[in-house]
Amino acid sequence: MIMEFANFPNDNASPKTIVIIGAGPTGLAALKAVLDTPQCKAGLWKPIVFESRGNVGGVWLPEAPSKPDVPPATPLYDSLTTNLPHPLMCYSDFPFPPSTPVFPKASVVEKYLESYTSHFGLKPYILFNHPVNDVDLLSRVQTMARQNPIHNYPS
């Protein structure tokens, strides 16, 4: 499947699509940051997240190996705990619950990321089970030519 998200020519009336790859901790933070901008609130930016798996969490989302010779999507294991204290690894606007152990288990981090997603209403912007296999930077001329193949644009 090929999807193009370029918005050429520059038309201030149409919203610009902001693509974020992955709904792990960083992708969720990027999505929230975009949603909090004046441009997004004014309808000038439209964020979308492509997540290859079925839920948020990135490496904190467990997954068993699907085939004997294929590694799992994450190096997570049952007894894994964080190597940072949770006050350092939490989002500044969403702390871990007070009862959280200083070095929480992976399952606690997974639930925390799900709670963050729910609290800030991020799920509607995430396309689950949509892996990104390739990213291409197109010039304005290439994009215009793809959108209007009957025109001849200079290179």
C-alpha positions in Angstrom: 0.0 0.0 0.0 1.4 3.4 -1.0 0.1 6.5 0.8 1.2 10.0 0.1 0.9 12.7 2.7 2.5 15.7 0.9 0.4 18.8 0.7 1.8 20.6 -2.4 1.3 23.1 -3.7 1.4 25.0 -0.4 -2.3 25.8 0.3 -2.9 27.5 3.6 -6.6 26.5 3.4 -6.0 22.7 3.7 -4.5 21.1 6.8 -1.0 19.8 6.7 -0.7 16.1 7.7 1.9 15.4 10.3 3.0 11.8 10.2 4.5 10.1 13.2 5.9 6.6 13.0 5.3 4.4 16.0 3.1 4.6 19.1 5.8 3.8 21.6 6.7 6.3 24.4 8.4 8.8 22.0 5.7 8.5 19.3 3.0 9.2 21.9 4.9 12.2 23.2 5.3 13.5 19.7 1.6 13.1 19.0 0.6 14.9 22.1 3.1 17.7 21.4 1.6 18.2 17.9 -2.0 18.1 19.3 -1.0 20.8 21.8 0.2 23.3 19.2 -1.8 26.3 18.1 -1.6 25.1 14.5 -3.3 21.8 15.4 -5.9 23.5 17.5 -6.6 25.9 14.7 -7.1 22.9 12.3 -3.9 23.7 10.3 -2.2 20.5 11.2 -3.7 17.0 11.2 -1.5 14.4 13.0 -1.6 10.7 12.2 0.4 7.9 13.8 1.3 4.6 12.0 1.8 1.8 14.5 2.8 -1.6 13.2 1.4 -3.5 16.2 -2.1 -3.8 17.7 -1.6 -1.4 20.7 0.5 1.4 22.0 3.7 0.7 23.9 6.6 0.1 21.5 9.1 -2.1 23.2 6.9 -2.2 26.4 4.2 -4.1 24.6 4.9 -7.8 25.0 4.7 -10.2 22.0 5.6 -13.8 21.8 7.7 -15.0 18.9 5.5 -15.9 16.0 7.9 -18.4 14.3 10.8 -20.3 15.8 13.4 -18.6 13.5 11.9 -15.0 13.8 12.7 -12.9 16.8 9.7 -11.2 18.6 8.9 -7.6 17.9 10.3 -6.6 21.3 13.2 -7.8 23.5 10.8 -7.6 26.5 10.9 -10.5 29.0 8.6 -11.3 32.0 10.9 -10.1 34.8 12.2 -6.9 33.1 12.1 -3.7 35.1 13.1 -0.2 34.1 16.7 0.9 34.5 15.5 4.5 35.3 13.5 5.5 38.3 9.9 6.3 37.2 10.0 10.0 38.2 12.7 10.4 35.6 11.0 8.4 32.8 7.5 9.7 33.2 5.9 12.3 31.0 6.1 15.7 32.7 2.4 16.2 32.6 1.4 12.6 33.6 3.3 11.1 36.5 3.2 7.4 37.4 0.7 6.6 40.2 2.2 7.3 43.7 2.2 3.6 44.6 4.5 2.7 41.6 7.8 1.0 42.6 10.8 3.2 41.9 11.9 0.8 39.1 8.6 -0.5 37.7 8.1 -3.8 35.9 7.5 -3.8 32.2 3.8 -4.5 32.7 3.4 -1.4 34.8 5.0 0.7 32.1 2.7 -0.9 29.5 -0.3 0.1 31.6 1.1 3.6 32.2 1.4 4.1 28.4 -2.1 2.9 27.8 -3.4 5.2 30.6 -1.5 8.2 29.0 -3.0 7.4 25.6 -6.5 7.2 27.1 -6.1 10.3 29.4 -5.1 12.6 26.5 -7.5 11.0 23.9 -4.7 9.9 21.6 -6.2 6.7 20.1 -8.3 8.3 17.4 -5.0 9.6 15.8 -3.3 6.1 15.7 -3.6 3.6 12.9 -2.9 0.3 14.5 -1.5 -2.7 12.5 -0.1 -0.2 9.9 3.6 -0.9 9.5 5.8 1.6 7.7 8.2 -0.1 5.3 9.7 2.8 3.5 9.7 6.6 3.7 10.6 8.7 0.7 11.2 12.5 0.6 9.6 13.9 -2.5 10.5 17.3 -3.9 7.6 19.7 -4.6 7.9 19.0 -8.3 7.8 15.2 -7.9 4.8 15.5 -5.7 2.9 17.8 -8.1 3.8 15.5 -11.0 2.4 12.5 -9.1 -0.8 14.3 -8.2 -1.3 15.7 -11.7 0.3 13.2 -14.1 -1.0 14.9 -17.2 1.1 18.0 -16.6 4.8 18.3 -17.4 6.7 19.9 -14.5 10.3 21.0 -14.8 12.8 19.1 -12.7 
